[in-house]
Amino acid sequence: MSRKLAALFITIALLFATYGLLLTYFSHHKKPMPVAKNGVIDLTGWAFQEEGVVRLDGQWAFYPHRLLSRQSSPASDGAEEAAPEMIQVPGSWTKQMETLGMATYRLQLLIDDASAVYGLKTAAILISNRLIVNGQVVGSSGSPDEKEHYRALNKPYVSYFTLKPGRNEILIEAANYEFRVNSGIGESLHFGKAEQIAKLRDRAAAHDWITLTAFLIMGLYFIGLFSQRRNDHSLVVFGLVCVFIAAFTSVSGERVLFDAVGEFPFWLYFRIQMVLTVGVGAGFFLYVYTAFRPYTFKWFTQGGLIAGAALLALHFGFASQITTGPFRLLTSLYVTFALLYATYVFVYAVLHKVAGSWYLAVAALALNALVLNQNMNVYFGVPIYSLAPIEPFLVLLMLALLMSLRFSNAFQKIEELSGKLLQADKLKDDFLARTSHEFKTPLHGVMNISQSMLDDAANPPTAGQREKLRLVTDITRKLSQLVYDILDLSKLKQGELRIVPAPIDVRAVAEIQVRFYSYLCTEKDIQLINQVPAGLPYAYADEIRLGQIIGNLLDNAIKHTDNGTIAIAGKERGGILEIKVRDTGAGIKPEDLPHIFEPFKSTEGAQHSFGLGLSIAKQLVELQGGTLSVSSTPGAGTCFTFMLPVAEERREASMSLSYSTVSHSASPQNEYSFATPYVSNADGKRTVLIVDDQYVNLKVLLDALQTLDYRVIAVKNGYEALEQIDQSGRIDLVILDLMMPGMSGYEVCQEIRRRYSLLELPVLMVTAAIQPQDKVAAFQAGANDYLPKPFDLEELKARIGSLLAMKESLGRAVHMEVAFLQSQIKPHFLYNVLNSIVASSYTDADRARKMIAALADYLRGSFRFSNAEDRIGLAEEFSLIQTYVEIERARFRDRIRFEYEIEEAAYSLRIPPLLLQPLVENAIRHGVGDRIEGGTVRMTVKKSDGRWVFIVADDGVGISPERLKTLLERSDGEGQQGVGLQNINKRLKYEYGTSLEIASEPGCGTEVAIRIPVSRL
C-alpha cells in the first residue's frame, strides 16, 4: 500500500473516532427533562437544586405575523381571539410562515415555588427578540417590530424575574427581515434559579474567552516569530489562521466582541463572520502548502485557494442576497474540508517521518473537533459550551511541543555547525598566528636595512631614494604593528591573552604613549597633549594592556587627523575612571559609528580603514571590566571614552610579577614598607640610585646590589629621585622604573638629562611594558639601556657593570682632557708675558727677573700636571694660582688686585688638579681684565654645613643673563682653549655629583662657587 493511501485511511479512521466520541458525548450528556406540550410546561415537581436548569423545549404556541405585546394580552384562562399554531422549539418557523417576518412565541409555565428569583438564558433567536414574563418586558436583543422600525442584533442574553404560584406566561417576540437562512428560536432556552442561570452564563462566556485568548496568543506568537524568521512564510500564515479563529469565536456563541466594542449592524456582523469562516479554510490550504509543500497536491491546494477567494468575494459583495441554506452549508463544508485536507497532509508527513508532524496531526484533530462543535451549534442547536474548551488547550500544547522540537533540532544543528566553525576558526587563527610570527623577522630585516641605508653617511642616498626608503620604512613599521595586532587578536579569540590587573598610574602610562606618538607624527602639524591630572586615582588594570589601549587610540587619531590637537584627559566619576582621547580630525559619520570596532572596517569613501587597533582596544578594555565608546561630529573631531575601575589600594606588586628568579625573597604575604630615601652600604665604591614605587622591588634590588659592594640609595618616586640627584654627592648610575605615579620614569629621565649627559650619569630603565613603543620612548627620554620585567638578576648585574664601566672610561677621558688642555700653553699668553719682560729689562731689571722666575714656576706647574694625577694638595694648587697672579700683576701693575681667605685646615685638602686656578684665571682675563680701571679677585675657602666651599669672585664686567644660561652647556669643543668652565663642571659631576654655581650681574661682577661634602675630600 502506498503512503498516500495509508495516510488517507489513517485520516478517515482518526476522524471517525473523533467525531464518534464527540457525538456519543453529546447524546449521553443530554439528560431527560420536562417537555412543553400544547404550549404548556409543568415544572411543579422539578427540583432545581438537585436536577439543575431546564431546557424549555417542546411545543410552544406560535402567532405568526403578530407581536402580542401590541395587542391586548390573552386572558389568563387561555381564551384567545384566534387559535395559535403549535411550533417545535428549538426550530425554525419556516414551516409555519415565510423566513422573513415577525412572530410571537408563547409558553405557559406551571411552577409551585414562587419565593425564588428565576432566570432565563437565551441563545440564537433570529434576528431580534423581546422577552416578556407575565406582561413585563425582562429582556431583549435588538428591537422586534415592523420592518420600518425593526433593529437586528442577535446577541444572547440573560434575564432575571420573579414568578407567581401556578400558571405564568412567557412571551418571546421575534422579527427577522435580513437573514434568509433561518428564523425563530434556533437553540434551547434555559430556565432555572437565578444563581444557576448566572453560572450558566459565566460558563458560556468563559468558554468563548478561553478559546479566543488561546488562539489570539498563539496567532500573535507565530506572527512575531515570523518577524524574526522572515524566510519561513508558514509562520505568518498559521499565525493569521489562529487570529481568524480567535476573531470568529468573538462573533459566535456569546458574541463577546459586542461586550468589548459595542453593537454592530447585522450586515457588518454577518459579513465578518462569513469572511472569517472562509479565511480559516483558505488559511489551512495555504499553510500546508507553505509548511509541507512536498506532501501536498499543488493542483488541489490551488483549487482550494481559488474556491476560498470566490467565496470571500461573494460574501463581501452579496452577503444579503446569498444568505440561503445551501450557500451556508457550502461555506461550512469548505472549512471542514480544508481541515480534513490539512489532517491528511499532516498524517502523510508523519509517514515520511517529518519532525513534529505528529503534533500537527493531533492539533488538526482538535481543530476538527472545534469545527464539529460549531456545526452542531449551527445546524442542531447544541450549545457551544456543552463541551469544555479542551480543543484550544490541546492545539496550544501541540503547537508548543512542535516549536520546542523545532528549536531543539535547530539548536542541535547550530551546535554541530558551531563546533565545525570553531574548529575552522581555530585552524584559521593558528594559520594567522604562525604566518604572522614568521613575518616578523623578514619585516624587521627590511625595516632595519632601509633605516641603515637612510643613515649611511659614506654613500648617502639621493633625495628621491631617501623619500622611497622612508616610505618603505613606514610601510614595514605599519606591517610590523599589524603582525603584533594579529597575534593579539588571535590570543583574544582563543582566550589566551593574560591580564594581570594591578593599581596603575594612568598619567604615567599616557605620558609614555604621548611621547612616543609625538615622535611618529613629527611630519604632521599635530600636537599631542597629556591632560591626565597628576592626582588621578589609580586604575585597576593591566599596565601593559592599558598602554596598548591608549597607544591604539592615539594611533587611530593620528591616522585620521591632519592638523590640530590630540589630547588625553581623565577624571573619576563614582568609583570609575573615565579616560578620553579626543582629536580634531575629520570625524566619523553617524552611520559608521556602530561599525568602527569591527576588524578592518572601512567607511564608505574613506582612504583608511580602522584596522585591528580599535577592535583590540575594545576587547582589552572589556577584558579588564570596562567599556569603550565613541562620539564624533563630522568635521569637528572624534572622542573615544573608555571606563576602568578605580583601584582600591596603591600598587604593591608581588615579586612573581616583576622578577622571575628570586622566589627565595619576600613573598606577597610578607610585604612591607620602609622609609625612603634608604641608604644601603654607605661605604660602597660606587653609588647606585634605584627608583621604584614598589617597596618589594626596591628590596630585591637592594639585596642584589649589596653583594657588589655598591652604595645603594632607594627612593619610591621621581620627586625623591630628583632630590637625591640635586644633592651634593656623586651618583654613578640610576636604575629607574618607567611607570611610576606622580612623575613617570620618562619625566624623571628627562630631568636627569637636563643636568647630566648620557656619559655623565647613565640611566637603566626597567619596566613591565614590552611594546616596541615603550622601548622607543625610554631611549627618547635619555635612557642608556632598557631592561623589561621580569628579568634575570644576573642579566641586571651584567648591564649595571657595563654602564658603570662606561662611566669610568668617561672619568679617565676627563682626566686626560685636563692634562692635555693644561699642557697646551696659549701662544698669546707667552707672547704678552715675554713682551712685558723685555720692556721691564730696560727700565726695571729686578722686576724683569721676578717675572722670569714666576714664568718658570708657572711652566713647571703646567708640565707637572701633564702626568694626569687624580688629586693634589690645595697648597700646591694655591701656589700655582699665586704664580699666575704675580705674572698678571707684573703685566697690569696695580689694575689687578688679588685677595684670599683660606682656612688653615684647607691647605691639607686633596682636590682634583686645576680645579681653582682656571677660575682665577677666568676672573682676571674676562672679569677685571676687561675693565680699564681693573678690579679685585677674591678667593675664599671655608667649611660650611658639612661642606667645603670654594668661592672665586670678582668685581669685573659680569656676564649677561643670556650668556649665563649657555655658559655650561656642552659643545663640540670648537674654539675652546685651556681648562675651561665646562671641563671643571664635568669633573665635578663625575667626581662629586655636584656642579659649578655661577652668579653674575652685568657691571657688578661674577661669583663662582664649588661645594663638596667634607666626607669626599
PyMOL commands that set and color helices and strands:
alter all, ss='L'
color gray80, all
select helices_A, chain A and resi 3-29+48-51+68-70+194-228+233-250+256-261+266-291+293-295+298-318+325-351+357-380+384-386+390-454+463-494+506-520+543-559+590-595+613-623+655-658+668-670+695-706+718-726+745-755+772-781+793-823+827-843+845-865+874-895+904-908+917-930+961-966+981-992+1014-1016
alter helices_A, ss='H'
color red, helices_A
select strands_A, chain A and resi 40-42+54-55+58-64+85-89+101-111+117-121+125-126+128-133+136-141+158-162+166-176+184-185+190-193+502-504+525-531+539-541+563-573+576-583+627-633+637-645+678-680+686-691+710-715+733-737+763-767+785-788+872-873+896-902+910-911+935-944+947-954+997-1001+1005-1013
alter strands_A, ss='S'
color yellow, strands_A
deselect
rebuild
show_as cartoon
